[in-house]
Amino acid sequence: MKDTSVDVKATLENKTKVIIEMQILNHDGFESRILYNTAKNYANQLERGDKYTLLNPVIALTIVNFNMFETNKVKSSYKLFEKESFTQYSDDIELVFIELPKFDKTFEACESIEDKWIYFIKNARDLTVVPQLQDKNLKKSL
């Protein structure tokens, strides 16, 4: 199997696998690589003879410093759906993309923890003053 790597692999309390990748530049085949890594992480959970019911969901969180999609949305999420009725096929694979150039909130305008994390990822190296943070994980990261 082709060798691939991601920046972070984590397992949530409900056993969902999360693979996190940050990408500065877009390149040919990038979208295919994300899908390949996600499918590979999903398939590699089983050994020969294991039951398919042992598979846990996989979320690929990809944070990019370029515009990927022709939309103004900072966050895009993709799953498997039937094309006409949009009935969900499975909840086992999800692709989530965060496009940093589209995020233009000030720290004061960030209301959700998600916004604060995106702000932190986008601006951490340029901060000269530590913002007032309530979230202990965000404080620790900063």
Secondary structure, DSSP 8 states (H G I E B T S, - for coil): ------SEEEE-TT--EEEEEEESS--TTHHHHHHHHHHHHHHTT--TT--GGG---EEEEEEESS--SSSS-SEEEEEEE-TTT--EEEEEEEEEEEEGGG----GGG--SHHHHHHHHHHHGGG-SS------HHHHHH-
